[in-house]
């Protein structure tokens, strides 16, 4: 089973839920941190990293001796990664390239070849029986989805997989949620939390993935998040109170289930509720 932990906004406790759930599940588990622009699950898991891999994407390289400046490549490129100036100069902008491969397919002179550009790394480690993998996007890079897709390519079919998705509802989030069995949305009971939960839930509905809700910092705001969840049929699966002790442990990188043992049972129950929903969904299809 693949569970993606997501949120409409940052700072809701998404990583807290993902990491504590990962160390609680009493099965063979892997945790994939797909928040590649700012991964921080490792600060709580504290894995022993074993190795890392550079991640590159394909970008066009132009042989100017062959190029006739016909503009077919620049006209095809929707991201303006290739430009022809005054029919005599051709320029490439690798940072804008989405690696679709169209330019080298349409070039009639075979003047375009595949170059490589490094955009990040993937690191692999373990915390006891927990397998941990995360991506780190190079500072200044604009496109996270290719690296997220690479991290997700290491999903093991025989393990329970938990994905710590990026915050928001943009392309990186969609890539992290795509083809998962369940999306666990984490929010807080505030006007901002409710607003962004609505956006996130609409994205999940578009992907047609079963979902559930965890409300963090309960007691901080009001009941409008719970009321919205009931209205749209989003199951409320767990609440984490607005508790100073939890905040203190989080601030120094401690796991809730280790310092507050009663939460281990709560996260075990959360996992079982998710498993029950997934099973019912599969039986109804």
LOLUM-606790 format. One record per residue: x, y, z of N, C-alpha, C in turn; residue in three letters. Coordinates in steps of 0.05 Angstrom, whole numbers, plus 5000, padded with zeros to 4 digits. Each point is the difference from the previous one (the first is absolute). Example, Ala and Ser with C-alpha at 12.3 -4.5 7.8 and 13.67 -1.06 7.14 Angstrom:
residues 2
<<5264,4886,5156>,<4982,5024,5000>,<5018,5024,5000>,'ALA'>,
<<4993,5021,4986>,<5016,5024,5001>,<4985,5022,5014>,'SER'>,
END
This chain:
residues 285
<<5017,4976,5000>,<4983,5024,5000>,<5018,5025,5000>,'UNK'>,
<<4992,5019,4984>,<5015,5026,4998>,<4982,5022,5011>,'UNK'>,
<<5010,5013,5021>,<4985,5022,5013>,<5016,5026,4996>,'UNK'>,
<<4987,5019,4988>,<5012,5027,4997>,<4989,5019,5021>,'UNK'>,
<<5019,5012,5015>,<4992,5019,5020>,<5003,5028,4988>,'UNK'>,
<<4978,5015,4998>,<5000,5026,4986>,<4986,5021,5017>,'UNK'>,
<<5004,5025,4991>,<4986,5022,5013>,<4998,5023,4981>,'UNK'>,
<<4979,5016,5003>,<4997,5023,4982>,<5019,5022,5005>,'UNK'>,
<<5012,5001,5024>,<5019,5021,5007>,<5022,4989,5017>,'UNK'>,
<<5022,5014,5002>,<5022,4991,5017>,<4995,5006,5029>,'UNK'>,
<<5014,4985,5017>,<4999,5005,5029>,<4976,4988,5014>,'UNK'>,
<<4986,4982,4987>,<4976,4988,5013>,<5007,4975,5017>,'UNK'>,
<<5024,4989,4997>,<5008,4976,5014>,<5001,4975,4983>,'UNK'>,
<<5001,5005,4974>,<5000,4978,4980>,<5024,4981,5005>,'UNK'>,
<<5024,5011,5003>,<5023,4983,5005>,<4999,4986,5027>,'UNK'>,
<<4989,5013,5020>,<4996,4988,5026>,<4983,4975,4997>,'UNK'>,
<<4978,5002,4986>,<4982,4977,4996>,<5015,4978,4984>,'UNK'>,
<<5013,5008,4978>,<5013,4980,4982>,<5022,4984,5015>,'UNK'>,
<<5017,5014,5015>,<5022,4986,5014>,<4990,4983,5023>,'UNK'>,
<<4981,5010,5016>,<4990,4984,5022>,<4984,4976,4990>,'UNK'>,
<<4986,5003,4978>,<4985,4978,4989>,<5020,4979,4989>,'UNK'>,
<<5021,5009,4987>,<5020,4981,4988>,<5013,4983,5021>,'UNK'>,
<<5007,5011,5023>,<5014,4984,5021>,<4981,4984,5017>,'UNK'>,
<<4974,5004,4996>,<4980,4986,5016>,<4990,4975,4986>,'UNK'>,
<<4998,5001,4974>,<4989,4977,4985>,<5017,4975,5005>,'UNK'>,
<<4988,4979,5009>,<5014,4976,5007>,<5002,4981,4976>,'UNK'>,
<<5010,5011,4978>,<5005,4985,4976>,<5026,5010,4987>,'UNK'>,
<<5008,4988,4978>,<5023,5010,4986>,<4993,5026,4986>,'UNK'>,
<<5012,5022,5007>,<4992,5027,4992>,<5022,5015,4987>,'UNK'>,
<<4994,5017,4980>,<5018,5019,4990>,<4987,5028,5000>,'UNK'>,
<<5016,5020,5007>,<4991,5027,5001>,<5014,5016,4978>,'UNK'>,
<<4984,5011,4982>,<5012,5016,4978>,<4993,5029,5005>,'UNK'>,
<<5021,5016,5004>,<4996,5029,5004>,<5001,5013,4973>,'UNK'>,
<<4977,5007,4989>,<4998,5012,4974>,<4998,5031,5001>,'UNK'>,
<<5003,5011,5023>,<5001,5029,5003>,<5028,5009,4993>,'UNK'>,
<<5008,4997,4975>,<5028,5001,4991>,<5011,5028,5002>,'UNK'>,
<<4983,5021,5000>,<5010,5027,5003>,<5009,5006,5028>,'UNK'>,
<<4988,4987,5019>,<5008,5005,5028>,<4994,4974,5016>,'UNK'>,
<<5015,4978,4995>,<4995,4976,5015>,<5009,5002,5029>,'UNK'>,
<<4983,4991,5018>,<5008,5001,5028>,<4991,4976,5017>,'UNK'>,
<<4989,4979,4986>,<4993,4976,5015>,<5025,4987,5013>,'UNK'>,
<<5023,5003,4987>,<5024,4988,5011>,<5008,5011,5027>,'UNK'>,
<<4991,5025,5006>,<5007,5012,5026>,<4986,4985,5023>,'UNK'>,
<<4978,4986,4994>,<4986,4985,5020>,<5007,4970,4999>,'UNK'>,
<<5002,4990,4976>,<5007,4972,4996>,<5029,4994,5007>,'UNK'>,
<<5018,5019,4994>,<5029,4997,5005>,<5011,4974,4989>,'UNK'>,
<<4997,4996,4974>,<5009,4975,4988>,<5030,5000,4997>,'UNK'>,
<<5011,4976,4997>,<5028,4997,4993>,<5001,4998,4969>,'UNK'>,
<<5009,5022,4988>,<5001,5001,4971>,<5023,4982,4990>,'UNK'>,
<<4993,4984,4980>,<5019,4981,4989>,<5013,5009,4974>,'UNK'>,
<<4984,5012,4983>,<5011,5010,4974>,<4981,5021,4988>,'UNK'>,
<<5010,5014,4980>,<4983,5019,4986>,<5006,4998,4970>,'UNK'>,
<<4981,5010,4985>,<5002,5000,4970>,<4994,5028,4990>,'UNK'>,
<<5017,5009,4981>,<4994,5025,4986>,<4977,4996,4982>,'UNK'>,
<<4983,5020,4997>,<4977,4998,4982>,<5003,5021,4978>,'UNK'>,
<<4998,4991,4976>,<5003,5019,4977>,<4975,4998,4982>,'UNK'>,
<<4996,5020,4985>,<4979,5000,4979>,<5012,5006,4973>,'UNK'>,
<<4987,4992,4979>,<5010,5005,4973>,<4994,5029,4991>,'UNK'>,
<<5019,5012,4988>,<4997,5027,4989>,<5013,5001,4972>,'UNK'>,
<<4990,5018,4983>,<5011,5001,4972>,<5028,5012,4999>,'UNK'>,
<<5017,4988,4984>,<5026,5011,4993>,<5001,5003,4970>,'UNK'>,
<<5007,5024,4990>,<4998,5007,4972>,<5028,4998,4986>,'UNK'>,
<<5001,4986,4978>,<5024,5000,4983>,<4995,5023,4980>,'UNK'>,
<<5013,5022,5005>,<4995,5024,4983>,<5011,4996,4971>,'UNK'>,
<<5017,4981,4996>,<5010,4995,4973>,<4978,4987,4983>,'UNK'>,
<<4982,4985,5013>,<4978,4987,4986>,<4975,5017,4999>,'UNK'>,
<<4997,5017,5020>,<4975,5015,5003>,<4996,5020,4976>,'UNK'>,
<<4976,5000,4989>,<4993,5018,4978>,<4982,5023,5009>,'UNK'>,
<<4994,5000,5027>,<4983,5021,5011>,<4972,5000,4988>,'UNK'>,
<<4990,4977,4996>,<4973,4997,4988>,<4977,5007,5019>,'UNK'>,
<<5006,5001,5025>,<4981,5008,5022>,<4980,4978,5007>,'UNK'>,
<<5002,4976,4989>,<4981,4979,5006>,<5001,4993,5030>,'UNK'>,
<<5024,5000,5011>,<5002,4993,5028>,<4989,5021,5018>,'UNK'>,
<<5006,5025,4994>,<4991,5022,5017>,<4970,5004,4998>,'UNK'>,
<<4989,4995,4976>,<4971,5002,4997>,<4985,4978,5015>,'UNK'>,
<<5013,4977,5002>,<4987,4978,5014>,<5001,5004,5030>,'UNK'>,
<<5022,5011,5011>,<5004,5001,5028>,<4980,5020,5013>,'UNK'>,
<<4983,4990,5018>,<4980,5016,5013>,<5012,5015,5024>,'UNK'>,
<<5024,4994,5007>,<5012,5011,5024>,<5023,5020,4994>,'UNK'>,
<<5003,5006,4974>,<5020,5020,4991>,<5028,4993,5009>,'UNK'>,
<<5006,4973,5000>,<5027,4992,5007>,<5020,5002,4977>,'UNK'>,
<<4990,5005,4976>,<5017,5004,4976>,<4990,5025,4985>,'UNK'>,
<<5019,5016,4992>,<4993,5025,4986>,<5019,5004,4977>,'UNK'>,
<<4989,5008,4977>,<5015,5007,4976>,<4999,5030,4996>,'UNK'>,
<<5023,5012,4998>,<5001,5029,4998>,<5011,5008,4972>,'UNK'>,
<<4984,5016,4986>,<5008,5011,4974>,<5010,4979,4980>,'UNK'>,
<<4989,4976,5003>,<5006,4978,4981>,<5030,4993,4999>,'UNK'>,
<<5015,5009,5020>,<5029,4993,5000>,<5010,4990,5027>,'UNK'>,
<<4985,5004,5021>,<5009,4993,5026>,<4979,4982,5013>,'UNK'>,
<<5008,4978,5012>,<4982,4983,5015>,<5010,4998,5029>,'UNK'>,
<<4981,5004,5019>,<5007,4999,5028>,<4983,4980,5014>,'UNK'>,
<<5011,4986,5020>,<4985,4982,5017>,<5000,5010,5029>,'UNK'>,
<<4978,4994,5013>,<4997,5008,5028>,<4992,4975,5016>,'UNK'>,
<<5021,4985,5009>,<4995,4974,5013>,<4982,5001,5024>,'UNK'>,
<<5000,5023,5015>,<4984,5002,5024>,<4970,5000,4993>,'UNK'>,
<<4993,5007,4975>,<4972,5001,4992>,<4991,4974,4987>,'UNK'>,
<<5019,4983,4993>,<4994,4975,4986>,<4985,4980,5017>,'UNK'>,
<<4978,4988,4989>,<4985,4980,5014>,<5006,4971,4991>,'UNK'>,
<<5021,4998,4984>,<5011,4974,4991>,<4979,4983,4986>,'UNK'>,
<<4983,5012,4984>,<4980,4985,4985>,<5011,4985,4977>,'UNK'>,
<<5023,5009,4989>,<5013,4986,4978>,<4990,5009,4972>,'UNK'>,
<<4981,5018,4999>,<4988,5008,4975>,<5020,5013,4981>,'UNK'>,
<<5019,5016,5011>,<5018,5015,4983>,<5018,4982,4984>,'UNK'>,
<<5011,4979,5012>,<5018,4983,4985>,<4984,4981,4981>,'UNK'>,
<<4974,4998,5004>,<4984,4984,4982>,<4993,5015,4975>,'UNK'>,
<<4996,5026,5002>,<4991,5016,4977>,<5023,5012,4984>,'UNK'>,
<<5024,4999,5010>,<5023,5013,4986>,<5006,4985,4975>,'UNK'>,
<<4997,5012,4976>,<5005,4986,4975>,<5030,4995,4994>,'UNK'>,
<<5017,5014,5014>,<5029,4997,4995>,<5014,4983,5021>,'UNK'>,
<<4985,4989,5019>,<5012,4985,5022>,<5022,5016,5014>,'UNK'>,
<<4994,5025,5004>,<5019,5018,5012>,<4997,5002,5030>,'UNK'>,
<<4979,4986,5011>,<4995,5001,5029>,<5004,4973,5012>,'UNK'>,
<<5017,4999,5021>,<5005,4975,5014>,<4992,5004,5029>,'UNK'>,
<<4999,4978,5015>,<4992,5001,5028>,<5024,5005,5018>,'UNK'>,
<<4999,5023,5013>,<5019,5006,5021>,<4989,4993,5027>,'UNK'>,
<<5016,5003,5021>,<4991,4994,5027>,<5004,5025,5018>,'UNK'>,
<<4981,5004,5017>,<5002,5021,5020>,<4992,4990,5027>,'UNK'>,
<<5017,5003,5020>,<4994,4990,5027>,<4981,5019,5014>,'UNK'>,
<<4979,4989,5011>,<4980,5017,5014>,<4997,4992,5029>,'UNK'>,
<<5012,4978,5009>,<4997,4992,5028>,<5013,4974,5006>,'UNK'>,
<<4994,4990,5024>,<5011,4973,5008>,<4977,4985,5014>,'UNK'>,
<<5004,4973,5000>,<4983,4982,5015>,<5017,4986,5021>,'UNK'>,
<<4992,5000,5025>,<5015,4988,5021>,<4985,4976,5012>,'UNK'>,
<<5014,4979,5007>,<4988,4976,5010>,<5011,4993,5028>,'UNK'>,
<<4983,4992,5018>,<5009,4993,5027>,<4980,4982,5014>,'UNK'>,
<<5006,4994,5025>,<4983,4982,5016>,<4999,5010,5029>,'UNK'>,
<<4977,4995,5012>,<4997,5005,5029>,<4988,4974,5011>,'UNK'>,
<<5017,4983,5010>,<4991,4974,5008>,<4989,4985,4976>,'UNK'>,
<<4975,4991,5001>,<4988,4985,4977>,<4987,5019,4980>,'UNK'>,
<<5000,5026,5007>,<4987,5019,4982>,<5020,5009,4978>,'UNK'>,
<<4991,4997,4975>,<5016,5009,4977>,<4993,5029,4995>,'UNK'>,
<<5020,5017,4997>,<4995,5029,4996>,<5013,5010,4975>,'UNK'>,
<<4985,5014,4983>,<5010,5012,4975>,<4990,5028,4998>,'UNK'>,
<<5017,5018,4993>,<4990,5027,4994>,<5016,5013,4978>,'UNK'>,
<<4988,5021,4987>,<5014,5015,4979>,<5006,5027,5010>,'UNK'>,
<<5022,5011,4990>,<5008,5028,5006>,<5003,5015,4973>,'UNK'>,
<<4982,5019,4995>,<5002,5016,4976>,<5022,5020,5003>,'UNK'>,
<<5015,5004,4979>,<5022,5019,5001>,<4989,5028,5003>,'UNK'>,
<<5013,5017,5017>,<4990,5027,5005>,<4998,5015,4974>,'UNK'>,
<<4977,5013,4995>,<4996,5016,4976>,<4985,4986,4978>,'UNK'>,
<<4997,4973,5003>,<4985,4985,4980>,<4971,5005,5002>,'UNK'>,
<<4986,5002,4978>,<4971,5007,5000>,<4982,4975,4998>,'UNK'>,
<<5010,4978,4991>,<4983,4977,4994>,<5005,4977,5019>,'UNK'>,
<<4982,4996,5019>,<5002,4978,5019>,<4989,4973,4989>,'UNK'>,
<<4979,5000,4983>,<4987,4975,4992>,<5019,4978,4990>,'UNK'>,
<<5020,5007,4983>,<5018,4978,4990>,<5015,4986,5023>,'UNK'>,
<<5009,5015,5020>,<5014,4988,5023>,<4980,4984,5017>,'UNK'>,
<<4976,5011,5004>,<4980,4985,5015>,<4993,4973,4987>,'UNK'>,
<<4998,5001,4974>,<4994,4976,4984>,<5023,4979,5004>,'UNK'>,
<<5025,5010,5001>,<5023,4983,5004>,<4999,4987,5028>,'UNK'>,
<<4994,5016,5020>,<4998,4989,5028>,<4978,4979,5001>,'UNK'>,
<<4978,5005,4987>,<4977,4981,5000>,<5006,4975,4985>,'UNK'>,
<<5019,5001,4981>,<5007,4976,4985>,<5012,4979,5017>,'UNK'>,
<<5008,5006,5024>,<5012,4981,5019>,<4979,4987,5018>,'UNK'>,
<<4975,5006,4995>,<4978,4987,5015>,<5002,4970,4998>,'UNK'>,
<<5001,4987,5023>,<5002,4970,5001>,<4973,4988,5002>,'UNK'>,
<<4993,4982,4981>,<4972,4989,4999>,<4994,4983,5024>,'UNK'>,
<<5020,4989,5014>,<4995,4983,5023>,<5002,5014,5027>,'UNK'>,
<<5001,5026,4999>,<5002,5016,5025>,<4977,5019,5002>,'UNK'>,
<<4992,5007,5024>,<4982,5022,5005>,<5015,5026,4994>,'UNK'>,
<<4989,5016,4983>,<5015,5024,4992>,<4985,5025,5009>,'UNK'>,
<<5014,5017,5014>,<4989,5025,5010>,<5015,5023,4986>,'UNK'>,
<<4985,5018,4988>,<5012,5022,4985>,<4995,5026,5014>,'UNK'>,
<<5021,5015,5007>,<4997,5027,5011>,<5000,5019,4976>,'UNK'>,
<<4976,5009,4992>,<4997,5017,4976>,<5007,5029,5007>,'UNK'>,
<<5006,5016,4979>,<5004,5029,5004>,<4974,5013,5009>,'UNK'>,
<<5001,5023,5012>,<4975,5015,5006>,<4988,5013,4975>,'UNK'>,
<<4975,5007,5002>,<4987,5014,4978>,<4984,4982,4982>,'UNK'>,
<<4994,5010,4976>,<4983,4985,4980>,<5012,5002,4972>,'UNK'>,
<<5025,5006,4997>,<5012,5004,4974>,<5011,4973,4989>,'UNK'>,
<<5014,5002,4978>,<5009,4976,4986>,<5017,4981,5017>,'UNK'>,
<<5018,5010,5018>,<5015,4981,5017>,<4982,4983,5018>,'UNK'>,
<<4978,5012,5009>,<4982,4986,5018>,<4985,4978,4984>,'UNK'>,
<<4991,5008,4976>,<4986,4980,4983>,<5017,4977,4994>,'UNK'>,
<<5026,5005,4994>,<5019,4978,4994>,<5003,4982,5024>,'UNK'>,
<<4999,5011,5024>,<5004,4984,5024>,<4975,4984,5007>,'UNK'>,
<<4977,5009,4992>,<4975,4986,5006>,<4991,4981,4979>,'UNK'>,
<<5010,5004,4976>,<4991,4984,4977>,<5005,4970,5004>,'UNK'>,
<<4981,4983,4993>,<5002,4971,5002>,<5006,4990,5028>,'UNK'>,
<<4989,5014,5020>,<5002,4989,5027>,<4973,4988,5008>,'UNK'>,
<<5000,4985,5022>,<4976,4986,5008>,<4983,5018,5018>,'UNK'>,
<<5013,5020,5013>,<4985,5016,5020>,<5015,5026,5004>,'UNK'>,
<<4985,5022,5003>,<5012,5026,5007>,<4990,5008,5027>,'UNK'>,
<<5019,5004,5018>,<4993,5010,5027>,<5006,5030,5001>,'UNK'>,
<<4979,5016,5002>,<5002,5028,5001>,<5003,5010,5028>,'UNK'>,
<<5020,5017,5005>,<5005,5011,5027>,<4995,5030,4999>,'UNK'>,
<<4985,5009,5019>,<4994,5029,5001>,<4998,5009,5029>,'UNK'>,
<<4995,5026,5004>,<4996,5011,5026>,<4974,5015,5001>,'UNK'>,
<<4987,5003,5023>,<4973,5012,5002>,<5001,5031,5000>,'UNK'>,
<<5010,5011,4978>,<5001,5029,4997>,<4988,5007,4973>,'UNK'>,
<<4994,5025,4995>,<4989,5009,4974>,<5019,4993,4977>,'UNK'>,
<<5026,5004,5004>,<5019,4992,4979>,<5001,4970,4995>,'UNK'>,
<<4999,4985,5022>,<5000,4971,4998>,<4976,4990,4985>,'UNK'>,
<<4976,5012,5005>,<4976,4992,4987>,<5001,5007,4970>,'UNK'>,
<<5009,5024,4994>,<5001,5009,4972>,<5018,4981,4984>,'UNK'>,
<<5023,4994,5010>,<5019,4984,4985>,<4992,4970,5000>,'UNK'>,
<<4986,4991,5021>,<4989,4973,5000>,<4980,4996,4977>,'UNK'>,
<<4983,5020,4995>,<4981,4999,4978>,<5014,4996,4973>,'UNK'>,
<<5022,5015,4996>,<5015,4998,4975>,<5012,4973,4998>,'UNK'>,
<<5012,4990,5021>,<5013,4974,5000>,<4980,4977,4995>,'UNK'>,
<<4977,5002,5013>,<4980,4979,4996>,<4989,4999,4972>,'UNK'>,
<<4997,5024,4988>,<4991,5000,4972>,<5020,4987,4982>,'UNK'>,
<<5026,5004,5005>,<5021,4986,4984>,<4998,4970,5004>,'UNK'>,
<<4996,4991,5024>,<4998,4971,5005>,<4976,4989,4986>,'UNK'>,
<<4977,5014,5001>,<4976,4990,4986>,<5005,4998,4970>,'UNK'>,
<<5015,5019,4989>,<5006,4999,4971>,<5016,4975,4993>,'UNK'>,
<<5018,4992,5018>,<5016,4976,4996>,<4985,4974,5007>,'UNK'>,
<<4977,5003,5012>,<4983,4977,5007>,<5014,4981,5019>,'UNK'>,
<<5012,5011,5021>,<5014,4984,5020>,<4985,5003,5027>,'UNK'>,
<<4995,4978,5014>,<4987,5002,5026>,<5017,5016,5019>,'UNK'>,
<<4987,5015,5018>,<5015,5018,5017>,<4988,5001,5028>,'UNK'>,
<<5016,5009,5019>,<4991,5004,5028>,<5014,5025,5011>,'UNK'>,
<<4991,5007,5024>,<5010,5025,5011>,<5011,4997,5028>,'UNK'>,
<<5023,5013,5005>,<5011,5003,5027>,<5000,5030,5006>,'UNK'>,
<<4989,5007,5023>,<5001,5028,5008>,<5021,5004,5022>,'UNK'>,
<<5020,5015,4995>,<5021,5006,5019>,<4993,5025,5016>,'UNK'>,
<<5010,5002,5024>,<4996,5024,5017>,<4971,5004,5006>,'UNK'>,
<<4985,4979,5005>,<4972,5003,5006>,<4997,5015,5026>,'UNK'>,
<<4981,5018,5001>,<4995,5018,5023>,<5011,5027,4995>,'UNK'>,
<<5016,5003,4978>,<5012,5026,4994>,<4979,5019,4987>,'UNK'>,
<<4983,4989,4983>,<4981,5017,4985>,<4971,4993,5006>,'UNK'>,
<<4985,4993,4979>,<4972,4994,5004>,<4994,4973,4987>,'UNK'>,
<<4974,4994,4996>,<4991,4974,4989>,<4994,5001,4970>,'UNK'>,
<<5007,5021,4986>,<4991,5002,4972>,<5014,4979,4983>,'UNK'>,
<<5025,4992,5007>,<5013,4980,4984>,<4985,4973,5002>,'UNK'>,
<<4992,4993,5025>,<4985,4975,5004>,<4973,5002,4985>,'UNK'>,
<<4987,5022,5002>,<4974,5004,4986>,<5003,4997,4970>,'UNK'>,
<<5022,5011,4989>,<5004,4998,4971>,<5005,4971,4993>,'UNK'>,
<<5016,4986,5015>,<5006,4972,4995>,<4974,4983,4999>,'UNK'>,
<<4983,5005,5019>,<4974,4986,5001>,<4983,5006,4976>,'UNK'>,
<<5000,5025,4991>,<4984,5008,4977>,<5009,4987,4974>,'UNK'>,
<<5026,4997,4997>,<5010,4989,4974>,<5006,4970,5001>,'UNK'>,
<<4996,4988,5024>,<5004,4971,5002>,<5030,4992,5003>,'UNK'>,
<<5015,5018,5012>,<5029,4995,5005>,<5002,4988,5028>,'UNK'>,
<<5008,4975,5003>,<5001,4987,5026>,<5020,5013,5018>,'UNK'>,
<<4991,5007,5024>,<5019,5011,5021>,<5011,4976,5014>,'UNK'>,
<<5027,4996,4998>,<5012,4976,5010>,<5016,5003,5026>,'UNK'>,
<<5009,5025,5005>,<5017,5004,5024>,<5002,5029,5006>,'UNK'>,
<<5001,5007,5026>,<5005,5027,5009>,<5024,5001,5018>,'UNK'>,
<<5017,5020,4996>,<5023,5004,5018>,<4996,5027,5014>,'UNK'>,
<<4999,5000,5026>,<4993,5025,5015>,<5022,5021,4998>,'UNK'>,
<<4991,5025,5005>,<5019,5022,5002>,<5013,4998,5028>,'UNK'>,
<<5023,4987,5001>,<5012,4992,5025>,<5029,5010,5001>,'UNK'>,
<<5007,5014,5021>,<5027,5011,5003>,<5021,4978,5000>,'UNK'>,
<<4995,4977,5013>,<5019,4979,5001>,<5006,4989,4972>,'UNK'>,
<<4980,4997,4983>,<5004,4991,4973>,<5017,5020,4985>,'UNK'>,
<<4995,5025,5003>,<5015,5021,4986>,<5029,5000,5009>,'UNK'>,
<<5005,4996,5026>,<5027,5000,5010>,<5016,4976,4989>,'UNK'>,
<<4988,4977,4999>,<5013,4976,4990>,<5006,5003,4970>,'UNK'>,
<<4980,5011,4985>,<5004,5005,4972>,<5023,5019,4994>,'UNK'>,
<<5002,5021,5017>,<5020,5021,4995>,<5029,4989,5003>,'UNK'>,
<<5003,4978,5014>,<5027,4989,5003>,<5003,4974,4985>,'UNK'>,
<<4982,4995,4981>,<5002,4977,4982>,<4994,4973,5012>,'UNK'>,
<<4983,5000,5021>,<4993,4974,5013>,<4973,4991,4988>,'UNK'>,
<<4998,4973,4998>,<4975,4988,4991>,<4979,5000,5022>,'UNK'>,
<<4976,5006,4993>,<4978,5000,5020>,<4996,4973,5011>,'UNK'>,
<<5001,4979,4984>,<4995,4973,5009>,<5021,4990,5019>,'UNK'>,
<<5024,5012,5000>,<5021,4992,5018>,<4999,5014,5027>,'UNK'>,
<<4993,5026,4999>,<4999,5015,5025>,<4973,5000,5013>,'UNK'>,
<<4979,4996,4985>,<4973,4998,5011>,<4988,4973,4990>,'UNK'>,
<<5007,4978,5014>,<4993,4973,4991>,<4971,4995,4993>,'UNK'>,
<<4981,5016,5013>,<4972,4995,4994>,<4994,5006,4970>,'UNK'>,
<<5017,5015,4987>,<4995,5007,4972>,<5007,4977,4981>,'UNK'>,
<<5016,4981,5010>,<5007,4977,4983>,<4975,4985,4993>,'UNK'>,
<<4983,4995,5020>,<4974,4987,4996>,<4982,5016,4981>,'UNK'>,
<<5000,5026,5004>,<4983,5017,4983>,<5009,4999,4970>,'UNK'>,
<<5026,4999,4996>,<5009,4999,4972>,<4996,4972,4989>,'UNK'>,
<<5001,4979,5016>,<4993,4973,4991>,<4971,4999,4992>,'UNK'>,
<<4983,5013,5015>,<4971,5000,4994>,<4995,5017,4974>,'UNK'>,
<<5016,5021,4997>,<4998,5016,4975>,<5006,4983,4976>,'UNK'>,
<<5022,4985,5002>,<5008,4982,4977>,<4978,4980,4994>,'UNK'>,
<<4988,4988,5021>,<4980,4980,4996>,<4975,5012,4987>,'UNK'>,
<<4993,5024,5007>,<4977,5014,4988>,<5005,5005,4970>,'UNK'>,
<<5025,5008,4994>,<5007,5003,4972>,<4998,4974,4984>,'UNK'>,
<<5011,4979,5012>,<4999,4974,4987>,<4972,4990,4995>,'UNK'>,
<<4982,5005,5020>,<4972,4992,4997>,<4986,5015,4977>,'UNK'>,
<<5006,5027,4997>,<4988,5015,4979>,<5010,4991,4972>,'UNK'>,
<<5026,4994,4999>,<5011,4991,4974>,<4988,4973,4993>,'UNK'>,
<<4997,4982,5019>,<4989,4974,4995>,<4971,5003,4990>,'UNK'>,
<<4984,5016,5013>,<4972,5004,4991>,<4999,5012,4973>,'UNK'>,
<<5018,5019,4994>,<5000,5012,4973>,<5007,4980,4979>,'UNK'>,
<<5019,4982,5005>,<5007,4980,4981>,<4978,4980,4995>,'UNK'>,
<<4985,4993,5022>,<4978,4981,4997>,<4977,5012,4985>,'UNK'>,
<<4997,5026,5001>,<4977,5013,4987>,<5006,5006,4970>,'UNK'>,
<<5024,4997,4991>,<5007,5006,4972>,<4995,4976,4983>,'UNK'>,
END
